[in-house]
Amino acid sequence: MNRMSPNPREVVAGLLGDERLITACAQRDMGAVFRMLNARGVSTRRIAAAVDITQGRLYDYMNGKSRVEKLTLFEQIADAFHLPGHLLGLARRPWEPVPASNEHERADRPPPDGDDLVTMDHFRSADRQTGGGRLYGAVVRHLSDRVAPRLVDIGSGPQVFAAAAALTEMAGWMAHDSGHDDRAARHFARALSLARACGDLPLAAHIAASRSHLALEAGDAAGAAGWARAGLEPTARGPRIPALTARLHTMQARALAVASQRAAATRALEAAHRDLEASPAADHPWLSPFDAAALASESALVLRDLEQYDEALPHAEQAVALREAGRARSLALSRISLVDIQVRRRDLDAAVNVGHELLRTSPTLGSVRVVRQLDALRRLLEPHRGYPPVREYLVRFDDARRARMLLLADLIPPSPGGTTP
């Protein structure tokens, strides 16, 4: 995390729930907004450059000598710092994620086709064990051959669009697991359009959480926070599904933690825990589960990014303990997080101990995401090579990696330089 020069958009993302910012925007007091940014480490030079004004004029606004009056400057400020348009009385800005709802949202969802649900469950179960890289093509073919023709059949109902949305989102996750994030983004965008087409508000919000995850993986913390907000906005009007709001609050917390917005990230994570502890008022057939294990895993990552390593440790341990043996990828990712946190805590013996368990992950697990996180973990361990247990572990790690790359050669082709990623 870069604490020396904060990204102003990420600072704003952490302030969007702050009454002081909301009040300043409602009063169109841009001087107050600029002071809030400056107080959180954003330099006056960066603020002025972002909105294309001189520092002298910026000081006049900050000191109350003049006020922003021109509509075009309000638009520049909103776009520069990703202030949602409605806070300043503006139309929705082009960069704002569209909320999960639209004018066609329905409170009564038609029941899904049983065959579609069975198909989804089969794909989901196989994905947990084998990884998305092995299944992506099968899901895309099923969508093309079995689902797409029903979308244009005049005898089909809106439940077909919901099935198409859910399976398209699954294809997006499998593309992400295969290392094709650009393709994943296109699947998620299409899935969101399909969910809106049938008015399935919770499913659309669920897909917004997936887009938040992908934005975070791309290093766009402000965008990730925006997608989490876009998913949360309509949930108060739809059926109450605590697991869904818990997932959205968790994604918001992760984005804010990466952006070093400690207080806002902590509030969002606390909200996620409260939501998941609540009794469900409704369920939804298409949402992938977000349970105690998932929350523990994500909580560990939030606290790690906030550099609260001791607090992160029990969540990481709980995530490993709660993962079923049949969920190979989730267990591997949870163990990677646990080793990562132990290394940052400087408990190298504990890190190596869990690391040996990690090497038992099936080398045929078709997940490029796991491979990349394993490589990042190795880079984290490399500076500690002087410690004999770490050095011995890295030898075993490299042997296991060579075997893994041979078995996954069809999923992870050589880079242009002739080496594997």
N, C-alpha and C positions, 0 to 999 in steps of 0.2 A: 504494500500500500504506500502511495506517495503522499507523505504528510507535509512535505515542504511546499508543494505547489498544488493545492486541491483544485480539482476540476469544478468550475462553478456550477455546471449542470448537476453534478453529483451532490454538491452542497445544497442546491435547491431541492433535489429529490428528498433529502433528509429533513427539509423544513416544511414540506407541503402539509404536514399535519400540525404545524405550529401556528397557534392563533395570532401571534404577532405578525407573521408573514401574511396570513389570510386577511388580517385587518389592514395592513399596509397596502395590500393589493386592492382591497375593496375601496380604500380611500384614494387609490392611485398615487400613493406617496412613494415614488420611486427612490427618493433620497433615503427613506427608511430601509427599503429593500437593499440598496447599495451598501448601507452601513452594516446590515446583517451579514452580507456576503464578506465584506472587508473584515468584520470581527471574527469570522471563521477562517481567515487566512488567505482569502482571495485578494490579490494585490489590486490597488487602484488602477495601475497600468493595464492589468488584464481585464478589469471590468470595463474600462473606457474603450479598450480595443475591441472587446466583444460587441459593444453596442455602437461602435463607430462614432464616438464623440471624443473631444479633447479631455485631458485630465482636469484642465481648468473648469470646464463646464461640469464635469463630474463632481468636483469639489463644491461647486455652487449648489448642485442638487443635494449633496450629502449634508451640507451646512445649512440647508433651508433658505438659501438666498434666491433660489428660483425653483420652479417645479416643471416636470415634464407635462407638456400640453398637447403636442402633436400626436395624432393617431399613428402615423408611420413610426414614430419613435417607440410608442408602446408596443407596436408589433415587433420592432427590432429587439426590444428587451425580452419580450415573451419568447421569441425564437432563439435568441442568443443563450438564454438560461433555461429554456424548456419550462417556462411558467405556463401552466394550462390556460388557454385563452379565456375561459369563463371567469377566472380569478380577476382578470382585468377588464371584464365586460366586452371581450372580443369574441369573434366566432372561433370555432374549433380550429386550431392551427394545423397545417398540413402534416406535421410530424407527430401529432398526437395519436396514440392508438385509439381506435374506435371502441367504445365500451362493448361489452359482450352482448348487450341487448340491442334490439331495434324495434321498429314499430310493429313487427309481426310476432313479437315474443308471446308465447303461450304459457298459461298456468297449468293447462291440462295436456300432458304429453300422451300421445297415443302409445299403446304398448308396443315394444319392439318385436320384430319377427323372431321367433324362437330359434330358427336356423342361424340367423345372423349372430345372435348371442352365443350360441354354441361354437360357431366358427371363431368368434372373437376370443372366447375362453381358451380354445385350443391353441391359437396363435400366442396368446398371452402366456400360457403355461410353458410352451416350448421356448419362447423368448427368454424367460427367466433362467432357463437351464442352459441353452445353447448360444444365446446372444443374437442380436439383431442382424448381424452380418450374414448369418446362414438362412435367415427367413425373409429378408427384405424383398427378394424377387418373388417369393410365393405370395406375399401379401399384395404386392402391386398387381400380379397376375389375377389374383382373386378379385381385386377391385375392378380391373379392366374387363374380366370375362363374366363375372357373376353379379356385380353391383351396378356398374355403369349402365348397362342396358335397362335396368329397372328404373333408373332416374328419369328416363324419357318415356317410360311406359305410362300412359294415361290412367291405367288402373292402379298404379302405385300410390301409396299415401305418404305423408310426411315422415313416417318412421324410416323409410328407405334413405332419406337425406340424413337422418341421425346416424344410421348404420354406416353410411358412406363417410360421414364426418369422423366418427370414432375410428374406423379402419384407416382412414387417411392420416389421422393424427398418429396412429400406431406406426404407419409407414414412415412418418416423419421421425419418430423416435428410433426406428430401426436404421434409417439413413444416418441419423446422428451417431448411433452406436457403431456404424460402419465407417465413420470418419468423413461423411459427406454432409457438412453442415449447410452448405448452400442449397442442396437438394432438400434437406430437412426443413429449411425455412419455407420453401415453396409448398411442401406438403402441409405445414402448419397453417399457412395463409389460406390454402384451399379448404382445409378442414374447417377453419373458422367461418368461411363463407357458407359452407354447407350447413353448419350448425345454425347460423343466423337464418338461412333459408327456411328451415323448419321451425324456427322460433324456440329452439331448445336453449334456454338461458343458462342453466348449469353446465351443459356441455360446452357452450361457447366460453364460459368463464374458465372451465378446466383447460381448454385449449390455450387461452390467454396465459395461464400459468406455464404451459409448455413453451410458449414464445418468450416468456420471461426467462426461463432457464436457458434457452438458446442464446438470447441476448447476453446473458451473463457469461456464458462460455466464450462468446466473441469479444469479451472485454468491455461491453457497453453496459456499465452499471446503471446509468441514468435510464437507458432504454428498458432494462430489466425491471427497474422500479416502476416505470410507466406502465408496462404490460401487467404487472401485478395489481396496480391501482385500477387499470381498465377492467380486470376481472372482478375486483372487489366491488366496484361501484354498483352494479346491478344486483348483487347477491341479496341485498336487503329487501328487494322487491320480489324475489323468487322464492322457491321452496328452501327451507332452512336445512342445509347440508353441512354440518360442522367440519367434516373431513375436507370438504372443498375449500371453505374459508381458511381452515388451518393451513392447507397447502399454499394458498395465495399469500397469506400473511408470512409464511416461511420464505417464499420467494422474495417478498418485499424485504424481509430481514436480511437475507443473503446479499441482495443488491446493495442495501444501505451499509452493511458491514464492509463490503469490498470498497465502498466509497468513504470509509472511515467515519460514517455518521453513527457514532456509538449509541447515543441516547435513543435516536429514532429506530435503530436496528434492534435494540433491546426491547423497546415497546412493541415492535412488530412480532418479535419472537415470543414475548409473553402472551400476546394476543393469540398466536398460533397454539400455544399450549392450552390456553383457556378454551379455545374452540374445540380442540380434539378431546378434551375432558368432558365436554357437554354431551348430553344425550341426543342422539340424532333424531330429528323431527321428520326426516325424509331420506330416501335413498335414491340412487340413480343407476340404471342398468349399465350405462356406458362409461362411467368414470372408473379409471384404474384406481386401485386402493391406495389410500394415504393413511397409514396406520402408525402405531407407536414406534415401530422400527424405523419407518421413513422419517418421522419427526426427530427421533434421536440422531439419526445420521445427519440430517440437515442442521440440527442444533449444534452438533459438533463442528460443522463447517463454519457456521456463523460465528461461534465463539473463537474458533481458530483464527478467522480473519480479523477478529477484534483483538487478537493476541492475548486472549484469556485462556491460556493453554491448560491450566489446572482445572478450570471450570469445564473446558471442552472434553477432557479425558473421560469422565464417567458417562457422558452421552455417547462418545465413540465406543466405549466398552459395551454399553447397553445395545447399541446398534448391532454389533457383532453377535452378542448373545441372543438377540431376538430373530436373527436371520435364520431361516430354515435351510437345512442342508440342500434342499432341492432348488434353492435360488442362488445359483452359482455366481452370477454376475453381481447381484446385490451384496453377497457375502464378500466377494473379492474387493469391491469398492469400499465397503465398510472397513475391511482390514487395512486397505491402503490408507484410509483416513486415520486409523488408529496408529499405524506406524509413523505417519507424518507428524501427528501430534506428539508422540513419544520422542521423536527426534528433536522437535522444537522445544520440548521440556528438558532436553539433554539427558534423558534416561535411555542411553543407547542399548543397555542390556535388554530392557523391556521391548525396545523397538526391534531388535534382532530376533527376540523370541517370537513376537507376532509375525515378523517377516518370514520366518521359516514356515509358519502356518500358511502364509500367503503363497509361498512357492508350490503348495499342494493344489492350487487352483488348476483345473483341467487345462492343459495346453491347447486343447481344441476349442475352448470357449471363443466363439466368433464375435469378439467385441474389440474393435479398434480403440474404443474409449478406455477400456481397461488397460490395453497395451500402452497407450500414451500416458496414463496416470502412473503405471509401473515405471516407465522411463523417467517421469518427473520425480518419482520417489528415489530412483537411483541417483539422480543428480543431487537430491537433498542429502543423501548419505555419503556421497563421494568425498566431501571435505573431512569426513571422520574416518577415512581409510586407515589412518595411523593407529586406530584402536583395533587390536587383533580380531575380536569377534566380528567387527564390521567388515574388516578386510576379508575374512573367511566367508562371511555371508555374501559379499559382492561377487566372489568367485562362483558360488552356487547360483546366485542371481543371474550372472551372465550365461552360465551353462543352460539354465532354464529358459532364458530369453532366446538363445539360439534355437532351441528345440521349438519354442512357441512360434518363432518367425518362419521356420520351415513348414510347420503344420498350417499356418495361416497365410501362406504365400499367395493363395488365390484371393484373399481379402486385403492384403497389405502388399501391393506391388512395389518393386524397387523404385526409389526416387530417381529423378533424372541424373543425379550424380552417381547412381549405381549402388547406393546404400539404402537400407531400410530406414523408415522414419523413426 
